[in-house]
Amino acid sequence: MSLKTTLLEGLAPAKFDKQITGNLLLSEEPADVVRKEKLLIGIRNEDGDIYRLIGATKHNSFMNAIEELFDLDLVDELQDTEGTREGCDAIFSGAD
């Protein structure tokens, strides 16, 4: 599974960030490289900011990543919506 990720500058990682990096096989890349990927997953911190982007080239890798994030009890706010928001195909955050 080839997923690329980047931390966005100046934003605090969420408390659950270590679980994400521990459960998903991610390669750290510069933000501009990650943004070029076909499918993007945004991760929100407790302040509501998207602080991490995860990019997937293949739909299969994207779906595997989504599954892993659900397994971490994270919530996809775009689950029932069509299209993208804030440039992301999925946006995960911690359950309130």
C-alpha positions in Angstrom: 0.0 0.0 0.0 1.7 3.2 -1.1 0.3 6.1 0.8 2.0 9.5 1.0 1.5 11.8 3.9 2.5 15.3 5.0 2.0 17.3 8.2 0.8 20.8 7.3 3.0 23.6 8.7 2.1 25.4 11.8 -0.8 23.1 12.8 -0.8 20.9 15.9 -1.2 17.1 15.3 -4.2 15.5 16.9 -3.8 13.4 20.1 -4.5 10.3 18.0 -1.9 11.1 15.3 0.6 8.4 16.6 -2.1 5.8 16.1 -2.5 6.8 12.5 1.2 6.7 11.7 1.5 3.4 13.6 -1.4 1.7 11.8 -0.9 3.0 8.2 2.1 2.4 6.1 2.9 6.0 5.2 5.8 7.6 3.4 6.6 11.2 4.5 6.6 13.5 1.5 6.5 17.3 1.0 3.0 18.8 0.9 3.1 19.6 -2.9 3.9 15.9 -3.7 1.1 14.6 -1.5 -1.4 17.1 -3.0 -0.7 15.7 -6.5 -2.0 12.2 -5.5 -5.3 11.1 -7.1 -7.2 10.7 -3.8 -6.7 12.8 -0.6 -7.7 12.2 3.0 -7.5 15.1 5.4 -7.1 14.5 9.2 -8.5 17.2 11.5 -7.0 18.0 14.9 -9.0 18.9 18.0 -9.1 22.6 16.9 -10.9 21.6 13.7 -7.9 22.2 11.4 -6.8 19.8 8.7 -3.2 19.2 9.9 -2.3 16.0 8.0 -2.9 15.0 4.4 -2.7 11.4 3.2 -2.6 10.8 -0.5 -3.3 7.6 -2.4 -2.6 6.8 -6.0 -5.0 3.8 -6.2 -8.6 3.6 -5.1 -7.7 0.3 -3.4 -5.1 1.9 -1.2 -7.5 4.8 -0.5 -10.2 2.3 0.6 -7.7 0.4 2.8 -6.7 3.6 4.5 -10.3 4.6 5.1 -10.9 1.2 6.7 -7.9 1.6 9.0 -9.1 5.1 10.0 -12.6 3.7 10.8 -10.9 0.9 12.9 -9.3 3.7 15.0 -12.8 5.0 15.7 -12.3 8.1 13.7 -15.2 9.7 11.8 -15.4 10.6 8.1 -17.4 13.8 7.9 -17.7 13.4 4.1 -19.1 9.8 4.3 -22.6 10.8 3.2 -21.6 13.6 0.8 -20.7 13.6 -2.9 -17.6 15.1 -4.2 -14.7 16.8 -2.3 -14.5 19.4 0.4 -11.4 21.5 1.2 -9.7 19.5 -1.6 -10.1 16.2 0.2 -12.1 13.1 -0.8 -12.4 12.1 2.9 -11.9 14.1 6.1 -11.4 12.2 9.4 -11.5 13.5 12.9 -11.9 12.1 16.4 -15.4 11.2 17.6 -16.8 13.9 19.8 
